Amino acid sequence: MSNPNFSTFGRVGGVADQAVFDAGLRAHMVRVYNYMASGLALSGIVAFALFSSPELAGLFFQVQNGRVLGLNGLGWVAILAPLGLLLLVSFRAASMSVGAVQAVYWAVTALMGVSLSLLLFRYTGASVARTFFITAAAFGALSLYGYTTKKDLTAVGKFLFMGLVGLVLASLVNMFWPSGTMSFIISVAGVLIFSGLIAYDTQKIKEQYAEAWGSDVAEKIAIFGALSLYLDFVNLFQFLMSFLGQERE
């Protein structure tokens, strides 16, 4: 699929339509980033609440002397539930109302906070904060590139998707047969793949807005776009933590 020519999108209606489209696109991207930032904030609040409260953490984890020794039943549910919700959305997206899509988005980002709290238990607060800001800076630069580039990133996106499938398979293998070398390779690949996906997904959000311009599905598209970028950000952050995180003593 070729990249829409945003500079001539309003050719039929003339300059006025182009101006309306450009203003609408800017507002749409602001809405996407606001959803994404709110999702990250919710995840951070949940993660910090679990880290700060042994009682809350005990609902999900087996905690001893400030260290997580394992997951209990509710913990496994919280860790795996986002995947189930994402699969639900992927199959039911067209028929879901805006309210339902919003509910799934907030549920996913809240549940992801449970997973992210494990980073707070494992790594020092200073290294987590430092890596978060590095991730935010990288995200900003990569998303800006995806928004402004005239290059069609479709082929890159297909390559990244194949790499993502390989990454998942390698992670599953490494889970059963752990290897330090394999873990390092997976982390490097994860950083590269999700860095590329940030740019690709940003361009895709622009394409989706262009295709839906004038329809009543803009809010749903904004939420789906925010979810894609949220997952890219969180995964990049987690992989960077494996390099930049300083473990607690």
FENHUGI-V562659 format. One record per backbone hydrogen bond with DSSP energy under -0.5 kcal/mol. CO is the residue of the C=O (numbers start at 1). NH is the residue of the N-H. E is the energy in kcal/mol with one decimal. If there is no record, write none. Layout:
<<CO & NH & E> <CO & NH & E>>
//
This chain:
<<4 & 6 & -1.4> <5 & 8 & -1.4> <6 & 9 & -1.0> <8 & 11 & -1.6> <10 & 14 & -1.8> <14 & 18 & -1.8> <15 & 19 & -2.4> <16 & 20 & -2.2> <17 & 21 & -2.7> <18 & 22 & -2.7> <19 & 23 & -2.3> <20 & 24 & -2.4> <21 & 25 & -2.7> <22 & 26 & -2.2> <23 & 27 & -2.2> <24 & 28 & -2.3> <25 & 29 & -2.6> <26 & 30 & -2.2> <27 & 31 & -2.1> <28 & 32 & -2.4> <29 & 33 & -2.7> <30 & 34 & -2.3> <31 & 35 & -2.3> <32 & 36 & -2.5> <33 & 37 & -2.9> <34 & 38 & -2.4> <35 & 39 & -2.4> <36 & 40 & -2.5> <37 & 41 & -2.2> <38 & 42 & -2.4> <39 & 43 & -2.4> <40 & 44 & -2.5> <41 & 45 & -2.4> <42 & 46 & -2.4> <43 & 47 & -2.7> <44 & 48 & -2.6> <45 & 49 & -2.3> <46 & 50 & -2.2> <47 & 51 & -2.2> <48 & 52 & -2.3> <49 & 53 & -1.4> <52 & 54 & -0.6> <53 & 57 & -2.7> <54 & 58 & -2.0> <56 & 59 & -1.4> <56 & 60 & -0.5> <57 & 60 & -1.4> <57 & 61 & -3.3> <60 & 72 & -2.3> <61 & 63 & -0.9> <62 & 69 & -3.8> <62 & 70 & -0.8> <64 & 67 & -1.4> <67 & 64 & -2.7> <67 & 69 & -0.6> <70 & 62 & -3.0> <72 & 76 & -2.0> <73 & 77 & -1.8> <74 & 78 & -2.5> <75 & 79 & -2.2> <76 & 80 & -2.3> <77 & 81 & -2.4> <78 & 82 & -0.6> <80 & 83 & -0.7> <80 & 84 & -1.4> <81 & 85 & -2.5> <82 & 86 & -2.4> <83 & 87 & -2.1> <84 & 88 & -2.1> <85 & 89 & -2.4> <86 & 90 & -2.2> <87 & 91 & -1.5> <88 & 92 & -2.1> <89 & 93 & -1.3> <92 & 95 & -0.7> <92 & 96 & -1.2> <93 & 96 & -0.7> <97 & 101 & -2.3> <98 & 102 & -2.6> <99 & 103 & -2.2> <100 & 104 & -2.2> <101 & 105 & -2.4> <102 & 106 & -2.6> <103 & 107 & -2.1> <104 & 108 & -2.8> <105 & 109 & -2.4> <106 & 110 & -2.0> <107 & 111 & -2.5> <108 & 112 & -2.4> <109 & 113 & -0.8> <110 & 113 & -0.6> <110 & 114 & -0.5> <111 & 114 & -1.2> <111 & 115 & -1.1> <112 & 116 & -2.6> <113 & 117 & -1.5> <114 & 118 & -0.6> <115 & 118 & -1.3> <116 & 119 & -1.2> <116 & 120 & -0.9> <117 & 121 & -1.6> <118 & 122 & -1.6> <119 & 123 & -3.2> <122 & 248 & -2.5> <124 & 128 & -2.0> <125 & 129 & -2.5> <126 & 130 & -2.5> <127 & 131 & -2.3> <128 & 132 & -2.2> <129 & 133 & -2.1> <130 & 134 & -1.9> <131 & 135 & -2.6> <132 & 136 & -2.6> <133 & 137 & -2.3> <134 & 138 & -2.5> <135 & 139 & -3.0> <136 & 140 & -2.5> <137 & 141 & -2.1> <138 & 142 & -2.6> <139 & 143 & -3.0> <140 & 144 & -2.0> <141 & 145 & -1.9> <142 & 146 & -2.3> <143 & 147 & -1.9> <144 & 148 & -2.2> <145 & 149 & -2.6> <151 & 153 & -0.6> <153 & 157 & -2.6> <154 & 158 & -2.0> <155 & 159 & -1.9> <156 & 160 & -2.7> <157 & 161 & -2.2> <158 & 162 & -2.0> <159 & 163 & -2.1> <160 & 164 & -2.3> <161 & 165 & -2.2> <162 & 166 & -2.1> <163 & 167 & -2.2> <164 & 168 & -2.3> <165 & 169 & -2.3> <166 & 170 & -2.6> <167 & 171 & -2.3> <168 & 172 & -2.1> <169 & 173 & -2.3> <170 & 174 & -2.5> <171 & 175 & -1.4> <172 & 176 & -1.2> <173 & 177 & -2.6> <179 & 183 & -2.5> <180 & 184 & -1.9> <181 & 185 & -2.3> <182 & 186 & -2.7> <183 & 187 & -2.2> <184 & 188 & -2.4> <185 & 189 & -2.7> <186 & 190 & -2.6> <187 & 191 & -2.2> <188 & 192 & -2.1> <189 & 193 & -3.0> <190 & 194 & -2.4> <191 & 195 & -1.6> <192 & 196 & -2.0> <193 & 197 & -2.2> <194 & 198 & -1.5> <195 & 199 & -1.2> <196 & 200 & -2.4> <197 & 201 & -3.3> <198 & 202 & -1.8> <199 & 203 & -2.0> <200 & 204 & -2.4> <201 & 205 & -2.1> <202 & 206 & -1.5> <203 & 207 & -2.0> <204 & 208 & -2.7> <205 & 209 & -2.1> <206 & 210 & -2.2> <207 & 211 & -2.4> <208 & 212 & -1.7> <209 & 213 & -0.7> <210 & 213 & -0.6> <212 & 215 & -2.6> <217 & 221 & -2.3> <218 & 222 & -2.3> <219 & 223 & -1.9> <220 & 224 & -2.5> <221 & 225 & -2.5> <222 & 226 & -2.4> <223 & 227 & -2.3> <224 & 228 & -2.1> <225 & 229 & -2.3> <226 & 230 & -2.7> <227 & 231 & -2.4> <228 & 232 & -2.1> <229 & 233 & -2.6> <230 & 234 & -2.8> <231 & 235 & -2.4> <232 & 236 & -2.4> <233 & 237 & -2.7> <234 & 238 & -2.4> <235 & 239 & -2.3> <236 & 240 & -2.4> <237 & 241 & -1.8> <238 & 242 & -0.9> <239 & 242 & -0.5> <240 & 243 & -1.3> <240 & 244 & -2.9> <241 & 245 & -2.3> <245 & 247 & -0.6> <246 & 124 & -2.9>>
//
